[in-house]
Amino acid sequence: MTILGACGSFYLKKASDAKKIKILVITPAFYLGGLLYLISAILNIYILKFLDYSVVLPLTSITYIWTFVLSYCFLKEGITQKKIIGIVLIVLGSIIIAV
């Protein structure tokens, strides 16, 4: 679920390169991003059938880790100390919530 959400964001970012709305709505990346977001949301709903909301929602913050990886690898965004600290805190928080 979190990987699909991050990939959805990535493709929507790619689609945002369009200069006009008219071009945006015919860009395949726009539809792929929306589809991935939709699948992620459906998986989220399905997971909520089995786990507590107070566990699932905080664990969705793992999406930010995947987003960081995708932005670094494919968009050539930089790694900063603040980003690393944020990721470490997300991992620690996710471990605490999951246990």
Biopython code that builds the backbone (N, CA, C, O; Angstrom):
import numpy as np
from Bio.PDB.StructureBuilder import StructureBuilder

atoms = [
    (1, "MET", "N", (0.823, -1.188, 0.000)),
    (1, "MET", "CA", (0.000, 0.000, 0.000)),
    (1, "MET", "C", (0.872, 1.258, 0.000)),
    (1, "MET", "O", (0.635, 2.185, -0.775)),
    (2, "THR", "N", (1.864, 1.283, 0.860)),
    (2, "THR", "CA", (2.696, 2.494, 0.959)),
    (2, "THR", "C", (3.548, 2.690, -0.293)),
    (2, "THR", "O", (3.763, 3.820, -0.729)),
    (3, "ILE", "N", (4.026, 1.602, -0.864)),
    (3, "ILE", "CA", (4.828, 1.714, -2.085)),
    (3, "ILE", "C", (3.958, 2.234, -3.236)),
    (3, "ILE", "O", (4.389, 3.088, -4.011)),
    (4, "LEU", "N", (2.736, 1.714, -3.339)),
    (4, "LEU", "CA", (1.841, 2.172, -4.404)),
    (4, "LEU", "C", (1.497, 3.656, -4.243)),
    (4, "LEU", "O", (1.428, 4.394, -5.226)),
    (5, "GLY", "N", (1.285, 4.082, -3.001)),
    (5, "GLY", "CA", (1.003, 5.491, -2.752)),
    (5, "GLY", "C", (2.169, 6.384, -3.163)),
    (5, "GLY", "O", (1.972, 7.442, -3.760)),
    (6, "ALA", "N", (3.378, 5.950, -2.841)),
    (6, "ALA", "CA", (4.566, 6.725, -3.211)),
    (6, "ALA", "C", (4.748, 6.755, -4.732)),
    (6, "ALA", "O", (5.105, 7.788, -5.300)),
    (7, "CYS", "N", (4.503, 5.629, -5.378)),
    (7, "CYS", "CA", (4.613, 5.583, -6.844)),
    (7, "CYS", "C", (3.544, 6.455, -7.491)),
    (7, "CYS", "O", (3.799, 7.111, -8.501)),
    (8, "GLY", "N", (2.351, 6.461, -6.911)),
    (8, "GLY", "CA", (1.291, 7.336, -7.411)),
    (8, "GLY", "C", (1.715, 8.793, -7.349)),
    (8, "GLY", "O", (1.521, 9.545, -8.304)),
    (9, "SER", "N", (2.288, 9.184, -6.239)),
    (9, "SER", "CA", (2.788, 10.564, -6.087)),
    (9, "SER", "C", (3.866, 10.873, -7.108)),
    (9, "SER", "O", (3.901, 11.960, -7.685)),
    (10, "PHE", "N", (4.744, 9.904, -7.323)),
    (10, "PHE", "CA", (5.836, 10.082, -8.277)),
    (10, "PHE", "C", (5.291, 10.377, -9.675)),
    (10, "PHE", "O", (5.737, 11.312, -10.340)),
    (11, "TYR", "N", (4.325, 9.570, -10.112)),
    (11, "TYR", "CA", (3.776, 9.775, -11.454)),
    (11, "TYR", "C", (2.972, 11.073, -11.558)),
    (11, "TYR", "O", (2.960, 11.710, -12.611)),
    (12, "LEU", "N", (2.312, 11.461, -10.492)),
    (12, "LEU", "CA", (1.620, 12.751, -10.515)),
    (12, "LEU", "C", (2.626, 13.898, -10.591)),
    (12, "LEU", "O", (2.367, 14.916, -11.233)),
    (13, "LYS", "N", (3.760, 13.731, -9.940)),
    (13, "LYS", "CA", (4.833, 14.732, -10.035)),
    (13, "LYS", "C", (5.335, 14.814, -11.480)),
    (13, "LYS", "O", (5.538, 15.904, -12.015)),
    (14, "LYS", "N", (5.530, 13.658, -12.096)),
    (14, "LYS", "CA", (5.967, 13.634, -13.492)),
    (14, "LYS", "C", (4.936, 14.309, -14.394)),
    (14, "LYS", "O", (5.297, 15.040, -15.317)),
    (15, "ALA", "N", (3.659, 14.064, -14.127)),
    (15, "ALA", "CA", (2.591, 14.669, -14.925)),
    (15, "ALA", "C", (2.541, 16.178, -14.724)),
    (15, "ALA", "O", (2.090, 16.901, -15.613)),
    (16, "SER", "N", (2.990, 16.657, -13.588)),
    (16, "SER", "CA", (2.925, 18.091, -13.291)),
    (16, "SER", "C", (3.861, 18.916, -14.172)),
    (16, "SER", "O", (3.820, 20.146, -14.139)),
    (17, "ASP", "N", (4.697, 18.250, -14.951)),
    (17, "ASP", "CA", (5.560, 18.964, -15.889)),
    (17, "ASP", "C", (4.760, 19.615, -17.021)),
    (17, "ASP", "O", (5.256, 20.505, -17.711)),
    (18, "ALA", "N", (3.515, 19.159, -17.202)),
    (18, "ALA", "CA", (2.672, 19.722, -18.265)),
    (18, "ALA", "C", (2.438, 21.205, -17.994)),
    (18, "ALA", "O", (2.180, 21.608, -16.860)),
    (19, "LYS", "N", (2.531, 21.990, -19.024)),
    (19, "LYS", "CA", (2.397, 23.446, -18.882)),
    (19, "LYS", "C", (0.939, 23.895, -18.791)),
    (19, "LYS", "O", (0.645, 24.937, -18.205)),
    (20, "LYS", "N", (0.026, 23.110, -19.371)),
    (20, "LYS", "CA", (-1.384, 23.489, -19.393)),
    (20, "LYS", "C", (-2.237, 22.316, -18.918)),
    (20, "LYS", "O", (-1.850, 21.155, -19.055)),
    (21, "ILE", "N", (-3.382, 22.630, -18.369)),
    (21, "ILE", "CA", (-4.322, 21.606, -17.893)),
    (21, "ILE", "C", (-4.734, 20.689, -19.034)),
    (21, "ILE", "O", (-4.886, 19.481, -18.854)),
    (22, "LYS", "N", (-4.911, 21.274, -20.202)),
    (22, "LYS", "CA", (-5.311, 20.514, -21.378)),
    (22, "LYS", "C", (-4.303, 19.396, -21.679)),
    (22, "LYS", "O", (-4.685, 18.286, -22.048)),
    (23, "ILE", "N", (-3.045, 19.700, -21.518)),
    (23, "ILE", "CA", (-1.990, 18.704, -21.749)),
    (23, "ILE", "C", (-1.930, 17.721, -20.581)),
    (23, "ILE", "O", (-1.700, 16.527, -20.775)),
    (24, "LEU", "N", (-2.136, 18.228, -19.381)),
    (24, "LEU", "CA", (-2.097, 17.373, -18.188)),
    (24, "LEU", "C", (-3.085, 16.218, -18.297)),
    (24, "LEU", "O", (-2.743, 15.078, -17.984)),
    (25, "VAL", "N", (-4.294, 16.502, -18.732)),
    (25, "VAL", "CA", (-5.329, 15.463, -18.753)),
    (25, "VAL", "C", (-5.138, 14.424, -19.850)),
    (25, "VAL", "O", (-5.848, 13.418, -19.868)),
    (26, "ILE", "N", (-4.200, 14.644, -20.762)),
    (26, "ILE", "CA", (-3.899, 13.611, -21.753)),
    (26, "ILE", "C", (-2.553, 12.932, -21.486)),
    (26, "ILE", "O", (-2.094, 12.106, -22.276)),
    (27, "THR", "N", (-1.935, 13.290, -20.369)),
    (27, "THR", "CA", (-0.645, 12.703, -20.009)),
    (27, "THR", "C", (-0.859, 11.349, -19.331)),
    (27, "THR", "O", (-1.570, 11.279, -18.329)),
    (28, "PRO", "N", (-0.267, 10.281, -19.848)),
    (28, "PRO", "CA", (-0.438, 8.950, -19.236)),
    (28, "PRO", "C", (0.003, 8.905, -17.770)),
    (28, "PRO", "O", (-0.591, 8.185, -16.968)),
    (29, "ALA", "N", (1.031, 9.664, -17.422)),
    (29, "ALA", "CA", (1.520, 9.663, -16.034)),
    (29, "ALA", "C", (0.446, 10.148, -15.066)),
    (29, "ALA", "O", (0.396, 9.691, -13.923)),
    (30, "PHE", "N", (-0.408, 11.062, -15.504)),
    (30, "PHE", "CA", (-1.501, 11.577, -14.682)),
    (30, "PHE", "C", (-2.464, 10.442, -14.311)),
    (30, "PHE", "O", (-2.860, 10.305, -13.153)),
    (31, "TYR", "N", (-2.827, 9.650, -15.291)),
    (31, "TYR", "CA", (-3.764, 8.551, -15.051)),
    (31, "TYR", "C", (-3.124, 7.406, -14.283)),
    (31, "TYR", "O", (-3.769, 6.778, -13.444)),
    (32, "LEU", "N", (-1.858, 7.135, -14.568)),
    (32, "LEU", "CA", (-1.149, 6.090, -13.836)),
    (32, "LEU", "C", (-1.009, 6.467, -12.365)),
    (32, "LEU", "O", (-1.207, 5.632, -11.483)),
    (33, "GLY", "N", (-0.670, 7.715, -12.108)),
    (33, "GLY", "CA", (-0.564, 8.187, -10.727)),
    (33, "GLY", "C", (-1.889, 8.077, -9.995)),
    (33, "GLY", "O", (-1.934, 7.621, -8.853)),
    (34, "GLY", "N", (-2.970, 8.491, -10.646)),
    (34, "GLY", "CA", (-4.299, 8.392, -10.038)),
    (34, "GLY", "C", (-4.705, 6.952, -9.784)),
    (34, "GLY", "O", (-5.277, 6.643, -8.739)),
    (35, "LEU", "N", (-4.413, 6.066, -10.735)),
    (35, "LEU", "CA", (-4.732, 4.643, -10.582)),
    (35, "LEU", "C", (-3.963, 4.027, -9.417)),
    (35, "LEU", "O", (-4.526, 3.270, -8.625)),
    (36, "LEU", "N", (-2.694, 4.349, -9.318)),
    (36, "LEU", "CA", (-1.892, 3.810, -8.211)),
    (36, "LEU", "C", (-2.388, 4.315, -6.866)),
    (36, "LEU", "O", (-2.419, 3.564, -5.892)),
    (37, "TYR", "N", (-2.776, 5.585, -6.807)),
    (37, "TYR", "CA", (-3.371, 6.138, -5.585)),
    (37, "TYR", "C", (-4.662, 5.401, -5.230)),
    (37, "TYR", "O", (-4.899, 5.077, -4.066)),
    (38, "LEU", "N", (-5.485, 5.142, -6.228)),
    (38, "LEU", "CA", (-6.751, 4.442, -6.002)),
    (38, "LEU", "C", (-6.508, 3.034, -5.465)),
    (38, "LEU", "O", (-7.149, 2.614, -4.502)),
    (39, "ILE", "N", (-5.594, 2.314, -6.080)),
    (39, "ILE", "CA", (-5.276, 0.960, -5.612)),
    (39, "ILE", "C", (-4.739, 1.001, -4.188)),
    (39, "ILE", "O", (-5.085, 0.155, -3.363)),
    (40, "SER", "N", (-3.896, 1.983, -3.903)),
    (40, "SER", "CA", (-3.355, 2.150, -2.555)),
    (40, "SER", "C", (-4.472, 2.383, -1.545)),
    (40, "SER", "O", (-4.459, 1.815, -0.453)),
    (41, "ALA", "N", (-5.436, 3.217, -1.910)),
    (41, "ALA", "CA", (-6.564, 3.507, -1.013)),
    (41, "ALA", "C", (-7.421, 2.258, -0.787)),
    (41, "ALA", "O", (-7.863, 2.003, 0.332)),
    (42, "ILE", "N", (-7.651, 1.489, -1.839)),
    (42, "ILE", "CA", (-8.430, 0.256, -1.703)),
    (42, "ILE", "C", (-7.708, -0.738, -0.797)),
    (42, "ILE", "O", (-8.333, -1.380, 0.047)),
    (43, "LEU", "N", (-6.404, -0.862, -0.972)),
    (43, "LEU", "CA", (-5.620, -1.738, -0.090)),
    (43, "LEU", "C", (-5.682, -1.248, 1.354)),
    (43, "LEU", "O", (-5.757, -2.055, 2.281)),
    (44, "ASN", "N", (-5.653, 0.054, 1.545)),
    (44, "ASN", "CA", (-5.744, 0.632, 2.880)),
    (44, "ASN", "C", (-7.069, 0.222, 3.534)),
    (44, "ASN", "O", (-7.097, -0.196, 4.691)),
    (45, "ILE", "N", (-8.151, 0.347, 2.787)),
    (45, "ILE", "CA", (-9.463, -0.044, 3.315)),
    (45, "ILE", "C", (-9.487, -1.533, 3.660)),
    (45, "ILE", "O", (-10.025, -1.930, 4.693)),
    (46, "TYR", "N", (-8.907, -2.340, 2.797)),
    (46, "TYR", "CA", (-8.868, -3.784, 3.043)),
    (46, "TYR", "C", (-8.061, -4.112, 4.305)),
    (46, "TYR", "O", (-8.476, -4.935, 5.121)),
    (47, "ILE", "N", (-6.925, -3.471, 4.449)),
    (47, "ILE", "CA", (-6.068, -3.700, 5.625)),
    (47, "ILE", "C", (-6.792, -3.299, 6.902)),
    (47, "ILE", "O", (-6.615, -3.927, 7.946)),
    (48, "LEU", "N", (-7.606, -2.255, 6.817)),
    (48, "LEU", "CA", (-8.345, -1.797, 7.999)),
    (48, "LEU", "C", (-9.350, -2.835, 8.497)),
    (48, "LEU", "O", (-9.793, -2.762, 9.643)),
    (49, "LYS", "N", (-9.713, -3.791, 7.657)),
    (49, "LYS", "CA", (-10.596, -4.870, 8.102)),
    (49, "LYS", "C", (-9.906, -5.747, 9.146)),
    (49, "LYS", "O", (-10.567, -6.366, 9.980)),
    (50, "PHE", "N", (-8.586, -5.795, 9.096)),
    (50, "PHE", "CA", (-7.831, -6.726, 9.937)),
    (50, "PHE", "C", (-7.039, -6.063, 11.060)),
    (50, "PHE", "O", (-6.739, -6.699, 12.070)),
    (51, "LEU", "N", (-6.703, -4.798, 10.889)),
    (51, "LEU", "CA", (-5.873, -4.114, 11.875)),
    (51, "LEU", "C", (-6.592, -2.871, 12.398)),
    (51, "LEU", "O", (-7.480, -2.329, 11.739)),
    (52, "ASP", "N", (-6.201, -2.436, 13.571)),
    (52, "ASP", "CA", (-6.772, -1.231, 14.163)),
    (52, "ASP", "C", (-6.368, 0.007, 13.368)),
    (52, "ASP", "O", (-5.259, 0.098, 12.843)),
    (53, "TYR", "N", (-7.285, 0.939, 13.299)),
    (53, "TYR", "CA", (-7.044, 2.223, 12.634)),
    (53, "TYR", "C", (-5.860, 2.938, 13.276)),
    (53, "TYR", "O", (-5.066, 3.578, 12.587)),
    (54, "SER", "N", (-5.744, 2.827, 14.613)),
    (54, "SER", "CA", (-4.666, 3.496, 15.341)),
    (54, "SER", "C", (-3.294, 2.892, 15.026)),
    (54, "SER", "O", (-2.267, 3.464, 15.390)),
    (55, "VAL", "N", (-3.276, 1.749, 14.357)),
    (55, "VAL", "CA", (-2.020, 1.141, 13.921)),
    (55, "VAL", "C", (-1.780, 1.446, 12.442)),
    (55, "VAL", "O", (-0.681, 1.840, 12.051)),
    (56, "VAL", "N", (-2.818, 1.262, 11.626)),
    (56, "VAL", "CA", (-2.663, 1.409, 10.180)),
    (56, "VAL", "C", (-2.310, 2.841, 9.785)),
    (56, "VAL", "O", (-1.381, 3.060, 9.008)),
    (57, "LEU", "N", (-3.040, 3.805, 10.310)),
    (57, "LEU", "CA", (-2.798, 5.193, 9.890)),
    (57, "LEU", "C", (-1.364, 5.655, 10.185)),
    (57, "LEU", "O", (-0.725, 6.213, 9.293)),
    (58, "PRO", "N", (-0.838, 5.451, 11.384)),
    (58, "PRO", "CA", (0.560, 5.869, 11.600)),
    (58, "PRO", "C", (1.560, 5.122, 10.705)),
    (58, "PRO", "O", (2.583, 5.681, 10.312)),
    (59, "LEU", "N", (1.257, 3.862, 10.389)),
    (59, "LEU", "CA", (2.183, 3.104, 9.542)),
    (59, "LEU", "C", (2.176, 3.586, 8.095)),
    (59, "LEU", "O", (3.105, 3.293, 7.342)),
    (60, "THR", "N", (1.139, 4.321, 7.699)),
    (60, "THR", "CA", (1.143, 4.873, 6.341)),
    (60, "THR", "C", (2.238, 5.923, 6.162)),
    (60, "THR", "O", (2.542, 6.314, 5.035)),
    (61, "SER", "N", (2.830, 6.380, 7.262)),
    (61, "SER", "CA", (3.936, 7.335, 7.157)),
    (61, "SER", "C", (5.149, 6.709, 6.472)),
    (61, "SER", "O", (6.061, 7.423, 6.055)),
    (62, "ILE", "N", (5.163, 5.391, 6.355)),
    (62, "ILE", "CA", (6.248, 4.709, 5.628)),
    (62, "ILE", "C", (6.257, 5.154, 4.163)),
    (62, "ILE", "O", (7.281, 5.063, 3.487)),
    (63, "THR", "N", (5.120, 5.632, 3.686)),
    (63, "THR", "CA", (5.042, 6.171, 2.321)),
    (63, "THR", "C", (6.108, 7.243, 2.107)),
    (63, "THR", "O", (6.679, 7.342, 1.021)),
    (64, "TYR", "N", (6.377, 8.042, 3.135)),
    (64, "TYR", "CA", (7.376, 9.104, 3.003)),
    (64, "TYR", "C", (8.771, 8.545, 2.761)),
    (64, "TYR", "O", (9.587, 9.187, 2.100)),
    (65, "ILE", "N", (9.050, 7.370, 3.282)),
    (65, "ILE", "CA", (10.358, 6.751, 3.043)),
    (65, "ILE", "C", (10.488, 6.356, 1.580)),
    (65, "ILE", "O", (11.509, 6.621, 0.946)),
    (66, "TRP", "N", (9.439, 5.717, 1.043)),
    (66, "TRP", "CA", (9.467, 5.332, -0.375)),
    (66, "TRP", "C", (9.545, 6.565, -1.268)),
    (66, "TRP", "O", (10.232, 6.556, -2.290)),
    (67, "THR", "N", (8.845, 7.617, -0.882)),
    (67, "THR", "CA", (8.875, 8.866, -1.644)),
    (67, "THR", "C", (10.289, 9.442, -1.669)),
    (67, "THR", "O", (10.757, 9.926, -2.699)),
    (68, "PHE", "N", (10.952, 9.383, -0.532)),
    (68, "PHE", "CA", (12.338, 9.854, -0.441)),
    (68, "PHE", "C", (13.228, 9.070, -1.398)),
    (68, "PHE", "O", (14.029, 9.655, -2.127)),
    (69, "VAL", "N", (13.088, 7.748, -1.396)),
    (69, "VAL", "CA", (13.916, 6.896, -2.257)),
    (69, "VAL", "C", (13.643, 7.195, -3.735)),
    (69, "VAL", "O", (14.578, 7.357, -4.519)),
    (70, "LEU", "N", (12.366, 7.269, -4.113)),
    (70, "LEU", "CA", (12.015, 7.560, -5.507)),
    (70, "LEU", "C", (12.524, 8.935, -5.937)),
    (70, "LEU", "O", (13.053, 9.084, -7.038)),
    (71, "SER", "N", (12.366, 9.931, -5.079)),
    (71, "SER", "CA", (12.807, 11.284, -5.446)),
    (71, "SER", "C", (14.325, 11.358, -5.565)),
    (71, "SER", "O", (14.847, 12.094, -6.402)),
    (72, "TYR", "N", (15.026, 10.611, -4.742)),
    (72, "TYR", "CA", (16.491, 10.595, -4.829)),
    (72, "TYR", "C", (16.947, 9.879, -6.104)),
    (72, "TYR", "O", (17.799, 10.384, -6.835)),
    (73, "CYS", "N", (16.374, 8.700, -6.364)),
    (73, "CYS", "CA", (16.820, 7.879, -7.494)),
    (73, "CYS", "C", (16.402, 8.433, -8.854)),
    (73, "CYS", "O", (17.189, 8.407, -9.801)),
    (74, "PHE", "N", (15.181, 8.931, -8.960)),
    (74, "PHE", "CA", (14.648, 9.281, -10.272)),
    (74, "PHE", "C", (14.514, 10.781, -10.532)),
    (74, "PHE", "O", (14.513, 11.215, -11.684)),
    (75, "LEU", "N", (14.401, 11.567, -9.471)),
    (75, "LEU", "CA", (14.264, 13.011, -9.652)),
    (75, "LEU", "C", (15.534, 13.758, -9.260)),
    (75, "LEU", "O", (15.606, 14.983, -9.354)),
    (76, "LYS", "N", (16.527, 13.002, -8.820)),
    (76, "LYS", "CA", (17.842, 13.555, -8.455)),
    (76, "LYS", "C", (17.747, 14.616, -7.360)),
    (76, "LYS", "O", (18.504, 15.586, -7.357)),
    (77, "GLU", "N", (16.804, 14.419, -6.426)),
    (77, "GLU", "CA", (16.695, 15.322, -5.288)),
    (77, "GLU", "C", (17.766, 14.965, -4.266)),
    (77, "GLU", "O", (18.168, 13.806, -4.154)),
    (78, "GLY", "N", (18.216, 15.948, -3.535)),
    (78, "GLY", "CA", (19.315, 15.751, -2.605)),
    (78, "GLY", "C", (18.910, 15.100, -1.287)),
    (78, "GLY", "O", (17.746, 15.106, -0.885)),
    (79, "ILE", "N", (19.920, 14.545, -0.639)),
    (79, "ILE", "CA", (19.746, 13.977, 0.698)),
    (79, "ILE", "C", (20.280, 14.996, 1.684)),
    (79, "ILE", "O", (21.422, 15.443, 1.579)),
    (80, "THR", "N", (19.438, 15.361, 2.648)),
    (80, "THR", "CA", (19.871, 16.311, 3.664)),
    (80, "THR", "C", (19.825, 15.634, 5.033)),
    (80, "THR", "O", (19.213, 14.580, 5.206)),
    (81, "GLN", "N", (20.476, 16.254, 5.981)),
    (81, "GLN", "CA", (20.491, 15.728, 7.339)),
    (81, "GLN", "C", (19.073, 15.692, 7.912)),
    (81, "GLN", "O", (18.712, 14.748, 8.615)),
    (82, "LYS", "N", (18.283, 16.702, 7.619)),
    (82, "LYS", "CA", (16.905, 16.739, 8.109)),
    (82, "LYS", "C", (16.079, 15.572, 7.558)),
    (82, "LYS", "O", (15.274, 14.977, 8.275)),
    (83, "LYS", "N", (16.287, 15.255, 6.286)),
    (83, "LYS", "CA", (15.554, 14.139, 5.683)),
    (83, "LYS", "C", (15.949, 12.813, 6.327)),
    (83, "LYS", "O", (15.096, 11.968, 6.599)),
    (84, "ILE", "N", (17.229, 12.640, 6.564)),
    (84, "ILE", "CA", (17.712, 11.405, 7.202)),
    (84, "ILE", "C", (17.136, 11.285, 8.610)),
    (84, "ILE", "O", (16.675, 10.213, 9.001)),
    (85, "ILE", "N", (17.158, 12.363, 9.364)),
    (85, "ILE", "CA", (16.591, 12.348, 10.727)),
    (85, "ILE", "C", (15.104, 12.017, 10.662)),
    (85, "ILE", "O", (14.608, 11.227, 11.466)),
    (86, "GLY", "N", (14.396, 12.611, 9.717)),
    (86, "GLY", "CA", (12.975, 12.331, 9.552)),
    (86, "GLY", "C", (12.711, 10.867, 9.255)),
    (86, "GLY", "O", (11.790, 10.278, 9.821)),
    (87, "ILE", "N", (13.497, 10.277, 8.386)),
    (87, "ILE", "CA", (13.329, 8.865, 8.047)),
    (87, "ILE", "C", (13.618, 7.982, 9.249)),
    (87, "ILE", "O", (12.890, 7.024, 9.507)),
    (88, "VAL", "N", (14.666, 8.297, 9.979)),
    (88, "VAL", "CA", (14.982, 7.519, 11.186)),
    (88, "VAL", "C", (13.825, 7.593, 12.179)),
    (88, "VAL", "O", (13.456, 6.580, 12.774)),
    (89, "LEU", "N", (13.257, 8.768, 12.360)),
    (89, "LEU", "CA", (12.131, 8.918, 13.283)),
    (89, "LEU", "C", (10.898, 8.149, 12.797)),
    (89, "LEU", "O", (10.177, 7.557, 13.600)),
    (90, "ILE", "N", (10.660, 8.162, 11.493)),
    (90, "ILE", "CA", (9.533, 7.391, 10.947)),
    (90, "ILE", "C", (9.737, 5.896, 11.197)),
    (90, "ILE", "O", (8.810, 5.196, 11.605)),
    (91, "VAL", "N", (10.944, 5.420, 10.952)),
    (91, "VAL", "CA", (11.229, 3.993, 11.180)),
    (91, "VAL", "C", (11.059, 3.647, 12.653)),
    (91, "VAL", "O", (10.425, 2.647, 12.987)),
    (92, "LEU", "N", (11.617, 4.460, 13.528)),
    (92, "LEU", "CA", (11.480, 4.194, 14.974)),
    (92, "LEU", "C", (10.008, 4.234, 15.409)),
    (92, "LEU", "O", (9.551, 3.366, 16.154)),
    (93, "GLY", "N", (9.284, 5.231, 14.944)),
    (93, "GLY", "CA", (7.861, 5.337, 15.283)),
    (93, "GLY", "C", (7.069, 4.160, 14.763)),
    (93, "GLY", "O", (6.189, 3.649, 15.456)),
    (94, "SER", "N", (7.370, 3.719, 13.546)),
    (94, "SER", "CA", (6.673, 2.568, 12.956)),
    (94, "SER", "C", (6.946, 1.297, 13.750)),
    (94, "SER", "O", (6.043, 0.486, 13.959)),
    (95, "ILE", "N", (8.165, 1.125, 14.183)),
    (95, "ILE", "CA", (8.522, -0.048, 14.985)),
    (95, "ILE", "C", (7.772, -0.013, 16.310)),
    (95, "ILE", "O", (7.223, -1.027, 16.743)),
    (96, "ILE", "N", (7.749, 1.136, 16.947)),
    (96, "ILE", "CA", (7.061, 1.269, 18.247)),
    (96, "ILE", "C", (5.566, 0.976, 18.083)),
    (96, "ILE", "O", (4.981, 0.254, 18.890)),
    (97, "ILE", "N", (4.953, 1.535, 17.042)),
    (97, "ILE", "CA", (3.513, 1.320, 16.830)),
    (97, "ILE", "C", (3.224, -0.141, 16.507)),
    (97, "ILE", "O", (2.250, -0.705, 17.005)),
    (98, "ALA", "N", (4.052, -0.749, 15.687)),
    (98, "ALA", "CA", (3.822, -2.131, 15.243)),
    (98, "ALA", "C", (3.991, -3.137, 16.375)),
    (98, "ALA", "O", (3.334, -4.178, 16.401)),
    (99, "VAL", "N", (4.874, -2.815, 17.302)),
    (99, "VAL", "CA", (5.127, -3.745, 18.416)),
    (99, "VAL", "C", (4.091, -3.504, 19.452)),
    (99, "VAL", "O", (4.090, -4.165, 20.490)),
]
sb = StructureBuilder()
sb.init_structure("model")
sb.init_model(0)
sb.init_chain("A")
sb.init_seg("    ")
for serial, (resi, resn, name, xyz) in enumerate(atoms, 1):
    if name == "N":
        sb.init_residue(resn, " ", resi, " ")
    sb.init_atom(name, np.array(xyz, "f"), 0.0, 1.0, " ", f" {name:<3s}", serial, name[0])
structure = sb.get_structure()
